[in-house]
Amino acid sequence: MIIQLKWQIIITDKERNVNTKLIRRITTILLSICLLTGCSGSTASNAGFRDKDKLSVVTTIYPVYDFACNVAGDKAEIINLVPAGVEPHDFELSTGDMQLLEQADVFIYNGANMEHFVDKTLASISNKDLIVVECAKDVELLHGTHSHEHEDEEDEHDENLSEEEALTEQLDPHTWLSVSNAIIETEAIKIALVEADPENADYYESNFDTYKEKLVKLQELYKAELTDLSTDTIVVAHEAFGYLCEEYNLKQEGIEGLTADSEPDSARMKEIIDFCKENDIKIIFFEELVSPKVAETVASEIGAETMVLNPIEGLTTEQEAEGLDYIGLMEANLEALKKALK
């Protein structure tokens, strides 16, 4: 804000005789200030990596970006591919994104079928020195339930897939919503950064230990708060919360399956409304990056309210501006769960 005011004063005082060299110099100073902060350039809208003295790291989605920032600190420049406000399931790589990967030292993605573009992308780039991290590689994966929308079409689609391909398509990719899994994924990132930059291994190890302590405290908070519950079932717009529910002995009933932006047919709507009435559900959860229309329809039918339960696939532009992070969003989720379950 102070920088913006100074800029305005310069232009106002000199508006009859603008000094072009001075403006260029101020612009250079502003860019230099941006580069002094860790994890600068959070999305791929940036022109590319600017600091050749730091590790160049590309991440795919917000959770792994945040984990990487906490481990890398000021030793890496990290660019996240999916911009704030964009639903990751809808994201497609651009030519600029491919160029970033050609320049990068480390590429970090979640896996578990979250990023559909990864295999083809890695096969097509020429950066043979790129260290690739699949964060969820050592996570025990869950399978989602079959989507209720257009079941005949989906059954026909499944018949065209091999058994292995069909199972892969049904994987629940939202692994990071279990704090235990978040620790596993962060450690995988730490190992890759140490491999890419062994001279700073102690730095990455220390940062990981510090962040792990914060995650363990978050895990303990969840365990302490999610006790003496009136019910153990939440109703959600889509089944993104399997890992969270498994870790804390909860159950989720999804209006839809793993697909975030599909709409249920009338039969499924009746089924979920009847379920909510029978189980005295008072809150229907929806997600910020997806339309709340279906959740609002169910809530109005049963006299319930709607609330956000965040799958933390990405940030809104407002959350990004506020500086919110994974731990803060998980704490907000805990408050929402307590209201729905107690």
C-alpha positions as CSV (number, residue, x, y, z in Angstrom):
1,M,0.0,0.0,0.0
2,I,2.9,2.4,0.9
3,I,4.6,1.6,-2.4
4,Q,1.4,2.3,-4.3
5,L,0.9,5.7,-2.6
6,K,4.5,6.7,-3.4
7,W,4.0,5.7,-7.1
8,Q,0.8,7.9,-7.2
9,I,2.6,10.9,-5.8
10,I,5.4,10.6,-8.3
11,I,3.0,10.5,-11.2
12,T,0.8,13.3,-9.9
13,D,3.8,15.7,-9.2
14,K,5.4,14.9,-12.6
15,E,2.4,14.3,-14.7
16,R,3.4,17.1,-17.2
17,N,6.9,15.7,-17.6
18,V,7.0,12.0,-16.8
19,N,10.5,10.6,-16.3
20,T,10.4,7.3,-18.1
21,K,13.8,6.2,-16.7
22,L,12.5,6.8,-13.1
23,I,9.4,4.7,-13.7
24,R,11.5,1.9,-15.0
25,R,13.7,2.1,-12.0
26,I,10.8,1.9,-9.6
27,T,9.4,-1.1,-11.5
28,T,12.7,-2.9,-11.1
29,I,12.7,-2.1,-7.4
30,L,9.2,-3.5,-7.0
31,L,10.1,-6.7,-8.8
32,S,13.2,-7.1,-6.6
33,I,11.1,-6.8,-3.5
34,C,8.8,-9.6,-4.7
35,L,11.8,-11.9,-5.2
36,L,12.9,-11.4,-1.6
37,T,10.0,-13.4,-0.3
38,G,9.9,-17.2,0.0
39,C,7.6,-19.1,-2.4
40,S,7.4,-16.1,-4.7
41,G,5.3,-16.5,-7.8
42,S,2.6,-18.7,-6.5
43,T,0.9,-19.4,-9.8
44,A,2.0,-20.1,-13.3
45,S,0.7,-16.8,-14.6
46,N,4.2,-15.6,-13.8
47,A,6.6,-15.4,-16.8
48,G,8.8,-18.1,-15.3
49,F,11.6,-18.6,-12.8
50,R,13.5,-15.5,-12.0
51,D,16.0,-16.5,-9.3
52,K,18.8,-18.7,-10.7
53,D,20.4,-19.1,-7.3
54,K,17.4,-21.0,-5.9
55,L,15.8,-24.4,-6.7
56,S,13.2,-24.1,-9.3
57,V,10.1,-26.0,-8.2
58,V,6.8,-26.6,-9.9
59,T,3.8,-27.9,-8.0
60,T,0.4,-28.9,-9.3
61,I,-2.2,-28.1,-6.7
62,Y,-2.4,-26.0,-3.5
63,P,-1.9,-28.6,-0.8
64,V,1.4,-29.8,-2.2
65,Y,2.4,-26.2,-2.9
66,D,1.9,-25.3,0.7
67,F,3.7,-28.4,1.9
68,A,6.6,-27.6,-0.4
69,C,6.8,-24.0,0.8
70,N,7.0,-25.1,4.4
71,V,10.0,-27.4,3.7
72,A,11.8,-25.3,1.1
73,G,11.6,-22.0,2.9
74,D,13.7,-19.4,1.1
75,K,15.9,-21.9,-0.7
76,A,13.5,-22.4,-3.6
77,E,11.3,-20.5,-6.0
78,I,8.0,-22.4,-6.2
79,I,5.3,-21.9,-8.8
80,N,2.0,-23.6,-8.5
81,L,0.2,-24.5,-11.8
82,V,-3.4,-24.3,-10.8
83,P,-4.4,-20.6,-10.1
84,A,-6.4,-19.5,-7.1
85,G,-10.2,-19.8,-7.8
86,V,-9.8,-22.6,-10.3
87,E,-11.2,-26.1,-9.7
88,P,-8.3,-28.5,-10.1
89,H,-10.3,-31.2,-11.8
90,D,-11.0,-28.8,-14.7
91,F,-7.4,-27.6,-15.1
92,E,-5.6,-28.1,-18.4
93,L,-1.9,-27.4,-19.0
94,S,-0.8,-24.5,-21.2
95,T,2.2,-24.1,-23.4
96,G,3.7,-21.8,-20.7
97,D,3.2,-24.5,-18.1
98,M,5.2,-26.9,-20.2
99,Q,8.0,-24.4,-20.5
100,L,8.1,-24.1,-16.7
101,L,8.6,-27.8,-16.4
102,E,11.4,-27.7,-18.9
103,Q,13.1,-25.1,-16.7
104,A,12.4,-26.7,-13.3
105,D,14.6,-28.7,-11.0
106,V,11.8,-30.4,-9.2
107,F,8.2,-31.2,-10.1
108,I,5.8,-32.1,-7.3
109,Y,2.3,-33.6,-7.9
110,N,-0.1,-35.3,-5.6
111,G,-0.9,-38.5,-7.6
112,A,-3.8,-40.8,-6.8
113,N,-5.4,-39.9,-10.1
114,M,-5.7,-36.2,-9.0
115,E,-3.8,-34.8,-12.0
116,H,-4.9,-36.5,-15.2
117,F,-2.3,-34.8,-17.3
118,V,0.9,-35.9,-15.5
119,D,1.8,-39.1,-17.4
120,K,1.5,-37.6,-20.9
121,T,3.2,-34.4,-19.8
122,L,6.3,-36.2,-18.3
123,A,6.6,-38.3,-21.4
124,S,6.6,-35.3,-23.7
125,I,9.1,-33.0,-21.9
126,S,12.8,-33.1,-22.6
127,N,14.0,-32.1,-19.1
128,K,15.8,-35.3,-18.2
129,D,17.3,-33.9,-15.0
130,L,13.8,-33.1,-13.6
131,I,13.3,-34.7,-10.2
132,V,9.6,-35.9,-10.0
133,V,7.8,-36.3,-6.8
134,E,4.5,-38.2,-6.5
135,C,3.5,-37.2,-3.0
136,A,0.8,-39.8,-2.4
137,K,2.9,-42.7,-3.6
138,D,3.3,-44.2,-0.1
139,V,-0.3,-43.4,1.0
140,E,-2.8,-46.2,1.4
141,L,-5.4,-45.1,-1.2
142,L,-9.2,-45.3,-0.9
143,H,-11.7,-46.0,-3.6
144,G,-14.7,-43.8,-4.0
145,T,-18.3,-45.0,-4.6
146,H,-19.8,-45.2,-8.0
147,S,-21.2,-41.8,-9.2
148,H,-25.0,-41.7,-9.3
149,E,-25.2,-39.6,-12.4
150,H,-25.9,-41.2,-15.8
151,E,-25.2,-44.7,-14.4
152,D,-26.0,-46.4,-17.7
153,E,-23.5,-44.3,-19.6
154,E,-20.9,-44.8,-16.8
155,D,-21.4,-48.6,-16.9
156,E,-20.9,-48.6,-20.7
157,H,-17.7,-46.4,-20.2
158,D,-16.4,-48.8,-17.5
159,E,-16.8,-51.8,-19.8
160,N,-14.3,-50.2,-22.2
161,L,-11.7,-50.0,-19.5
162,S,-9.4,-52.7,-18.2
163,E,-10.0,-53.8,-14.6
164,E,-6.8,-51.8,-13.5
165,E,-7.9,-48.7,-15.4
166,A,-11.4,-48.8,-13.9
167,L,-10.0,-49.1,-10.4
168,T,-7.7,-46.2,-11.0
169,E,-10.5,-44.0,-12.2
170,Q,-12.4,-44.7,-8.9
171,L,-9.5,-43.7,-6.6
172,D,-10.2,-41.0,-4.1
173,P,-7.4,-38.4,-4.8
174,H,-8.1,-36.2,-1.8
175,T,-5.3,-37.8,0.3
176,W,-4.1,-34.7,2.1
177,L,-7.4,-34.4,4.1
178,S,-5.9,-36.9,6.5
179,V,-3.3,-35.2,8.5
180,S,-1.4,-38.4,8.7
181,N,-1.2,-38.5,4.9
182,A,-0.2,-34.8,4.9
183,I,2.8,-35.8,7.0
184,I,3.7,-38.6,4.6
185,E,3.4,-36.3,1.6
186,T,5.5,-33.5,3.2
187,E,8.2,-36.0,3.9
188,A,8.3,-37.2,0.3
189,I,8.8,-33.5,-0.7
190,K,11.6,-33.1,1.8
191,I,13.4,-36.2,0.4
192,A,13.2,-34.8,-3.1
193,L,14.5,-31.3,-2.1
194,V,17.4,-32.9,-0.3
195,E,18.2,-34.9,-3.4
196,A,18.0,-31.8,-5.6
197,D,20.0,-29.6,-3.2
198,P,22.1,-31.8,-0.9
199,E,24.2,-28.8,0.3
200,N,21.1,-27.5,2.1
201,A,20.0,-30.9,3.4
202,D,20.1,-29.9,7.1
203,Y,18.0,-26.8,6.3
204,Y,15.2,-28.9,4.7
205,E,15.4,-31.5,7.4
206,S,15.0,-28.8,10.1
207,N,12.1,-27.2,8.2
208,F,10.4,-30.5,7.8
209,D,10.7,-31.3,11.5
210,T,9.2,-27.9,12.5
211,Y,6.3,-28.3,10.1
212,K,5.7,-31.9,11.2
213,E,5.3,-30.7,14.8
214,K,2.6,-28.3,13.6
215,L,0.8,-31.1,11.7
216,V,1.0,-33.4,14.7
217,K,-0.6,-30.7,16.9
218,L,-3.3,-30.3,14.3
219,Q,-3.9,-34.0,14.3
220,E,-4.1,-34.1,18.1
221,L,-6.6,-31.2,18.0
222,Y,-8.9,-33.1,15.7
223,K,-8.8,-36.2,17.9
224,A,-9.6,-34.2,21.0
225,E,-12.4,-32.2,19.5
226,L,-14.1,-34.9,17.6
227,T,-15.2,-36.8,20.6
228,D,-18.6,-37.2,22.4
229,L,-20.4,-36.7,19.1
230,S,-24.2,-36.8,18.6
231,T,-23.7,-38.3,15.2
232,D,-20.9,-39.7,13.1
233,T,-22.3,-38.9,9.7
234,I,-21.8,-35.8,7.5
235,V,-23.6,-35.1,4.2
236,V,-21.4,-33.5,1.6
237,A,-21.8,-32.3,-2.0
238,H,-19.3,-34.9,-3.3
239,E,-17.3,-37.6,-1.6
240,A,-14.0,-35.8,-1.1
241,F,-13.7,-36.5,2.6
242,G,-13.0,-40.2,2.7
243,Y,-9.5,-39.9,4.2
244,L,-10.6,-37.4,6.8
245,C,-13.6,-39.6,7.8
246,E,-11.5,-42.7,8.0
247,E,-8.9,-41.1,10.2
248,Y,-11.5,-39.8,12.7
249,N,-14.1,-42.6,12.5
250,L,-16.7,-40.6,10.7
251,K,-18.9,-41.4,7.8
252,Q,-19.7,-39.3,4.7
253,E,-22.8,-39.5,2.6
254,G,-22.2,-37.8,-0.7
255,I,-24.9,-36.3,-2.8
256,E,-22.6,-37.3,-5.7
257,G,-19.5,-39.5,-5.9
258,L,-16.0,-38.3,-6.5
259,T,-16.9,-35.9,-9.3
260,A,-17.1,-32.4,-7.9
261,D,-19.2,-30.6,-10.6
262,S,-21.8,-33.2,-11.7
263,E,-25.5,-33.0,-10.8
264,P,-27.5,-35.9,-9.4
265,D,-30.6,-37.2,-11.1
266,S,-34.0,-37.0,-9.5
267,A,-33.8,-40.5,-8.0
268,R,-30.6,-39.7,-6.2
269,M,-32.0,-36.4,-4.9
270,K,-35.0,-38.2,-3.4
271,E,-32.7,-40.8,-1.9
272,I,-30.4,-38.2,-0.2
273,I,-33.4,-36.2,1.0
274,D,-34.9,-39.3,2.6
275,F,-31.5,-40.1,4.1
276,C,-31.2,-36.7,5.7
277,K,-34.7,-36.8,7.1
278,E,-34.2,-40.3,8.6
279,N,-30.9,-39.3,10.2
280,D,-31.9,-35.8,11.3
281,I,-29.2,-34.1,9.3
282,K,-29.1,-30.4,10.1
283,I,-26.2,-29.2,7.9
284,I,-25.4,-29.9,4.2
285,F,-21.8,-29.2,3.3
286,F,-20.7,-27.7,0.0
287,E,-17.4,-26.5,-1.4
288,E,-16.2,-23.0,-2.3
289,L,-14.9,-23.7,-5.7
290,V,-18.1,-25.6,-6.8
291,S,-21.6,-24.3,-7.2
292,P,-23.7,-24.8,-4.0
293,K,-26.9,-25.2,-5.9
294,V,-27.5,-28.9,-5.2
295,A,-26.6,-28.6,-1.5
296,E,-28.9,-25.6,-1.2
297,T,-31.7,-27.6,-2.9
298,V,-31.4,-30.5,-0.4
299,A,-31.1,-28.2,2.6
300,S,-34.3,-26.3,1.6
301,E,-36.2,-29.6,1.3
302,I,-35.3,-30.7,4.8
303,G,-35.1,-27.4,6.6
304,A,-31.3,-27.6,7.1
305,E,-28.6,-25.0,6.6
306,T,-25.6,-25.1,4.3
307,M,-21.9,-24.7,5.3
308,V,-18.6,-24.9,3.6
309,L,-16.4,-28.0,4.2
310,N,-13.2,-27.3,2.3
311,P,-11.5,-30.1,0.4
312,I,-8.5,-27.8,0.2
313,E,-7.9,-28.5,-3.5
314,G,-7.2,-24.9,-4.0
315,L,-7.7,-21.4,-2.6
316,T,-10.1,-18.7,-3.6
317,T,-8.5,-15.4,-4.5
318,E,-9.8,-14.0,-1.2
319,Q,-8.1,-16.7,0.8
320,E,-4.9,-16.3,-1.1
321,A,-4.9,-12.6,-0.4
322,E,-5.6,-13.3,3.3
323,G,-2.6,-15.6,3.5
324,L,-4.5,-18.7,4.6
325,D,-2.8,-22.0,4.5
326,Y,-3.5,-25.7,4.8
327,I,-3.4,-25.8,8.6
328,G,-5.7,-22.7,8.9
329,L,-8.2,-24.2,6.5
330,M,-8.1,-27.6,8.3
331,E,-8.8,-25.7,11.5
332,A,-11.8,-24.1,9.9
333,N,-13.0,-27.5,8.7
334,L,-12.8,-28.8,12.2
335,E,-15.1,-26.0,13.5
336,A,-17.6,-26.8,10.7
337,L,-17.5,-30.5,11.6
338,K,-18.0,-29.8,15.3
339,K,-21.1,-27.8,14.5
340,A,-22.6,-30.5,12.3
341,L,-21.7,-33.5,14.6
342,K,-22.2,-32.2,18.1
